[in-house]
């Protein structure tokens, strides 16, 4: 499966954080140790493995619906 990248930050607001619960529940494991600068942001590159039967496209669609 080709690697896909997504940049996100989990907000401190409880309402928005709740919108990420599906993503967190879908992850089997994640690993990241690479940091880099992108403009003024410090980015951490993380590899994520989703649980069996999870479609990453569905998770991404839900995340894109979260108001920012």
Secondary structure, 3 states (H helix, E strand, C coil): CCCCCCCCCCCCCHHHHHHCHHHHHHEEEEEEEEEEEECCEEEEEEEEEECCCCCHHHHHHHHHCCCC
